[in-house]
């Protein structure tokens, strides 16, 4: 008995183990807080004030079971969601592969352009967007090739810690700082046919496209090869990352509502233009000293998304290729080859078709929204039809939330199709 570990020490050790197990959930958060938070959430607050706060919470709530499916299926079967799609039939896998290919290239190009435009704030000399994009891309690939999963895991934790602290600081300064005199007295309503396009983009990428669940599933499988991952630790990691992204979305909406709403400023249409505008408006509202704080927040938002998107999409594309070819194992060179290919094609878009990037990004956002209900249904079918351990099985409450979520997602898709093509 004298060698027994005290209960308080056991609790401390268990908590330390849970914290050390953080990984795929935090990386998913780093991937999610790019365009959906910095751009969509902030614009939602700037245009509509606090009106979309409940919608953002509902979207995160209704998508929760389908993102969680990646953890349940992977830990319960030791297989990725991509392998699950393959077992359901090759047509599902081909559809996933095609959509992921488009998303990987377009999203990487957009995020590279965002990152490079924000990096220019910290460079004392002039460089073109093409050169800055190449520098960002080379940095991402160097980190990923040198350290692969472990390096990305560590970097994601650092990025999310800095991002969270800086964003909360910005909110505190925005609340306590001088307020602008409202120019627009009438508040625009988001509950109109004209606003559906904006709502679609916001919900499609909030907190991220559903296929990101397959990416976090791949990260989780990679983590399980290196450390001891339990159902408890995996769900804890997922919940920390997912709930964190939902709260950050509300913080960005609050920043837009407090600093921009009613200011009379015409918001830039493109994400790149908006991020520059955002930094300038904060500097003029909170104080010139805040310019670099906001620029740091914006840069970490987008850079974190960039590096995790390159790694994550390359993983699922390499895995899809393996399954489509019926190969038993995957060579690391195939994964690295996909990283290089996605990177080259993304850089090519920036170099030769930069003017077409915004239409391509809008297309990717709409595709993310349109395909969300179908991937959600696939994930739901996988976890409900697969025998899973009790702690990972879909209970009555989660099942009810999943059904309500599916009704919500398919219902809003029907409204979008009606407003876009049938009206």
Secondary structure, 3 states (H helix, E strand, C coil): CCCCCCHHHHHHHHHHHHHHCCCHHHHHHHHHCHHHHHHHHHHHHHHHCCCCHHHHHHHHHHHHHHHHHHHHHHHHHCCCHHHHHHHHCHHHHHHHHHHHHHHHHHHHHHHHHHHHHHHHHHCCCCCCHHHHHHHHHHHHHHHHHHHHHHHHHHHHHHHHHHHHHHHHHHHHHHHHCCCCCCCCCCCCCCCCHHHHHHHHHHHHCCCCCCCHHHHHHHHHHHHHHHCCCCHHHHHHHHHHHHHHHHHHHHHHHHHHHHHHCCCCCCCCCCHHHHHHHHHHHHHHHHCHHHHHHHHHHHHHHHHHHHHHHHHHHHHHHHHHHHHHCCCCCCCHHHHHHHHHHHHHHHHHHHHHCHHHHHHHHHHHHHHHHHHHHHHHHHHHHHHHHCCCCCCCCCCHHHHHHHHHHHHHHHHHHHHHHHHHHHC
